[in-house]
């Protein structure tokens, strides 16, 4: 059992958990993820290692409530426990040999972006970060990212904070004035990463994206997280989740991400939805 040490609401329906997991914390690196399961009846959920503390033996995850399983996690409180925490999984990112990097986060993408920004900052990389969300109340980790970056730009879809518009608008403006960057890291909704990659391709800047593909086991056996990169089939869990954004078939990924949308909606509408569901299943 993996006990919850701290819980913090970062934004409406977005919770941050610090969990006791000494063995995982000892090996975690930026880019790794976990497979978590609340109890024996629960779905296996892949979640990024948003941070880790080797001394305390803890890892941090950030969860947004969007469906049944994420709500089940967000309802947990301090001293509750996860039945399973498997990891660290995936390939850690390389943060060597970069001098100037632009980091772009959309919505919850700030969570997996943060450990990468933290690692780059420790190596003395010059960092510009663009943080976007639908509205001001949904911006997360703003202060943390600002502390690590030379410049932080905010964009919101509705203009409630920072620039009104999309992260790609801000990125285009920066690159128009100065395109001498070694790398752009973009993490967020699939459509956002697609358009960021299209912008950076025009400037011939290497671009790293992190794919949140559908996933079951997280070890490469089920094939559910397959992606097409450079015309080849890869698996997000063992080959990624970070890939060259200029080589990813985003149209295929956008289509596959909608596979279970109708089923998720049916679960939400089910009479057992909410707090009663877990109790009734356990009985």
C-alpha positions in Angstrom: 0.0 0.0 0.0 1.2 3.5 -0.9 0.1 6.1 1.6 -0.9 9.6 0.6 1.3 12.1 2.6 0.0 15.4 1.2 -2.9 16.5 -0.9 -3.4 20.0 -2.4 -6.0 21.4 -4.8 -4.1 23.3 -7.5 -7.2 24.3 -9.5 -10.9 23.2 -9.7 -10.9 19.4 -10.1 -7.1 19.3 -10.2 -5.4 17.6 -7.2 -1.8 17.2 -6.3 -0.8 14.1 -4.3 2.5 13.4 -2.6 2.8 9.6 -2.0 5.2 7.5 0.0 7.1 5.2 -2.4 10.8 5.0 -1.5 11.8 2.5 -4.1 10.3 4.4 -6.9 11.6 7.8 -5.7 15.1 6.4 -5.6 15.0 5.7 -9.3 12.7 8.3 -10.8 13.9 10.7 -13.4 12.3 13.4 -15.5 10.1 11.8 -18.1 9.1 8.7 -16.1 5.5 7.8 -15.4 3.6 5.4 -13.1 0.7 3.0 -13.4 -1.6 3.6 -10.3 -4.5 1.6 -9.1 -6.7 2.7 -6.2 -8.0 -0.7 -5.2 -8.5 -4.2 -6.6 -11.5 -3.2 -8.6 -10.0 0.0 -10.0 -8.7 0.8 -13.5 -5.0 1.0 -14.1 -4.2 4.7 -14.8 -0.9 6.0 -16.2 0.3 9.2 -14.5 3.4 11.3 -14.9 5.9 11.5 -12.1 5.5 15.3 -11.6 8.2 15.4 -8.9 10.1 13.2 -6.5 12.0 13.5 -3.2 14.7 10.9 -2.8 15.3 11.9 0.8 11.7 11.7 1.9 11.1 8.7 -0.3 8.1 10.2 -2.0 6.7 10.8 -5.5 4.2 13.5 -6.7 1.4 13.0 -9.1 -1.1 15.6 -10.4 -4.6 14.4 -11.4 -7.5 16.1 -13.1 -11.0 14.8 -12.6 -12.4 14.1 -16.0 -14.0 10.6 -15.7 -14.9 7.9 -13.3 -11.4 6.6 -12.5 -9.8 10.0 -12.1 -12.7 11.1 -9.8 -12.0 8.0 -7.7 -8.4 9.1 -7.3 -9.3 12.8 -6.6 -11.7 11.7 -3.9 -8.8 10.2 -1.9 -7.5 12.1 1.2 -4.3 12.3 3.2 -3.6 8.9 4.9 -5.6 7.0 2.3 -3.5 4.6 0.2 -3.2 3.4 -3.4 -3.2 -0.4 -3.7 -0.6 -0.3 -6.6 2.0 2.1 -7.7 4.2 0.6 -10.5 7.2 2.5 -11.8 9.2 4.3 -12.7 8.1 3.4 -16.3 9.1 4.8 -19.7 12.3 6.4 -20.8 13.7 9.4 -19.0 14.4 12.4 -21.2 17.9 13.6 -22.0 18.7 17.1 -20.7 22.3 17.3 -21.7 23.8 19.4 -24.5 21.2 22.2 -24.5 21.9 25.9 -24.0 18.6 27.5 -24.9 15.2 25.8 -24.6 11.6 26.8 -24.9 9.1 24.8 -22.8 5.4 24.9 -23.7 2.6 23.5 -21.4 -1.1 23.4 -22.1 -3.4 22.8 -19.2 -2.5 19.7 -17.2 0.7 19.4 -19.4 2.4 21.7 -16.8 2.6 18.6 -14.5 4.8 16.5 -16.8 6.7 19.6 -18.0 7.7 20.6 -14.5 10.3 17.9 -13.8 11.9 18.5 -17.2 12.1 22.3 -16.6 13.6 21.6 -13.2 16.2 19.3 -14.6 17.2 21.7 -17.4 17.4 24.6 -14.9 19.8 22.6 -12.7 22.1 22.3 -15.7 22.1 26.0 -16.2 20.0 26.0 -19.4 18.4 29.3 -20.5 14.7 28.6 -20.3 11.7 30.4 -21.7 8.4 28.8 -20.6 5.0 29.3 -22.1 2.1 28.2 -19.8 -1.4 28.1 -21.2 -4.9 27.1 -20.0 -8.5 27.8 -20.9 -8.8 30.3 -18.1 -6.8 31.8 -15.2 -8.4 29.4 -12.6 -7.0 26.4 -14.5 -3.4 27.6 -14.6 -1.2 25.3 -12.4 2.4 25.4 -11.2 2.8 29.0 -12.4 5.0 30.1 -9.6 7.1 26.9 -9.7 7.8 27.3 -13.4 8.5 31.0 -13.1 11.1 30.3 -10.4 13.0 28.0 -12.9 12.6 30.1 -16.0 14.3 33.2 -17.3 11.0 34.3 -18.8 7.5 33.0 -18.2 4.6 33.8 -20.6 1.0 33.1 -19.8 -1.8 32.6 -22.3 -5.5 31.9 -21.6 -8.1 31.1 -24.2 -10.5 33.6 -22.7 -7.9 36.3 -21.8 -8.6 36.1 -18.1 -4.8 36.2 -17.5 -1.8 37.0 -19.7 -2.2 36.9 -23.4 -5.6 36.0 -24.9 -5.1 33.2 -27.3 -3.2 30.0 -27.6 0.4 29.0 -26.6 1.2 28.7 -30.3 0.5 32.5 -30.8 3.1 33.3 -28.1 5.6 30.7 -29.5 5.3 32.2 -33.0 5.9 35.7 -31.7 9.0 34.6 -29.7 10.5 32.7 -32.7 9.8 35.5 -35.1 12.1 37.7 -33.0 14.7 35.0 -32.0 14.8 31.5 -33.4 18.2 30.5 -32.0 16.9 27.7 -29.7 18.3 24.2 -29.4 15.0 22.6 -28.4 11.2 23.1 -27.9 9.5 20.8 -25.4 5.7 20.8 -25.7 3.3 18.9 -23.4 -0.4 19.2 -23.3 -3.5 18.3 -25.3 -2.7 16.3 -28.5 -4.0 19.1 -30.8 -1.8 21.6 -29.0 1.3 19.5 -29.5 0.4 19.0 -33.1 0.3 22.7 -33.8 3.4 23.5 -31.8 5.3 21.0 -33.9 4.0 22.6 -37.0 5.2 26.0 -35.9 8.7 24.7 -34.9 9.1 22.8 -38.1 9.0 26.0 -40.0 12.0 27.2 -38.0 13.8 23.8 -38.1 14.0 23.6 -34.3 14.1 20.1 -32.7 10.8 19.5 -30.8 10.0 17.0 -28.1 6.4 16.0 -27.2 5.1 13.7 -24.6 2.2 11.4 -25.7 -0.5 10.4 -23.3 -1.7 7.5 -25.4 -4.3 5.0 -24.3 -2.4 2.5 -22.1 -3.2 -0.7 -20.1 -0.1 -2.5 -18.7 2.6 0.1 -19.3 5.2 -2.6 -20.1 4.8 -3.0 -23.9 2.8 -6.2 -23.8 -0.8 -5.0 -24.6 0.0 -2.7 -27.6 -2.7 -0.3 -26.6 -0.4 2.7 -26.6 1.0 2.2 -30.0 1.9 5.3 -32.0 3.3 5.9 -35.4 6.6 7.9 -35.3 8.5 8.4 -38.5 6.4 5.8 -40.2 7.3 3.1 -37.6 5.1 1.7 -34.9 6.3 2.6 -31.4 4.9 2.1 -27.9 4.5 5.1 -25.6 5.1 3.1 -22.5 8.5 1.6 -23.4 9.7 3.8 -26.3 8.4 7.0 -24.9 6.4 8.8 -23.7 8.7 11.5 -25.2 9.1 11.5 -29.0 10.2 13.8 -31.8 7.2 16.0 -32.5 8.1 16.4 -36.1 7.8 12.6 -36.7 4.6 11.8 -34.8 1.4 11.0 -36.7 -0.8 13.3 -34.7 -3.9 12.7 -36.8 -3.8 9.0 -36.0 -3.3 9.8 -32.3 -6.2 12.2 -32.3 -8.5 9.6 -33.8 -7.4 6.9 -31.4 -7.8 9.1 -28.3 -11.5 9.2 -29.0 -11.9 5.4 -29.0 -13.6 5.1 -25.6 -15.2 8.5 -25.3 -18.8 7.2 -25.7 -18.1 4.5 -23.1 -16.8 7.0 -20.6 -19.9 9.1 -21.0 -22.1 6.1 -20.3 -20.1 5.4 -17.1 -20.7 9.0 -16.0 -24.4 8.7 -16.6 -24.7 5.3 -14.8 -26.9 5.3 -11.7 -23.8 4.1 -9.6 -21.8 7.2 -10.6 -20.3 9.0 -7.7 -19.6 7.9 -4.1 -22.1 5.1 -4.1 -20.3 3.2 -6.9 -17.2 2.1 -5.0 -19.3 1.0 -2.0 -21.7 -1.0 -4.0 -19.0 -2.7 -6.0 -17.2 -3.7 -2.8 -20.4 -5.2 -1.3 
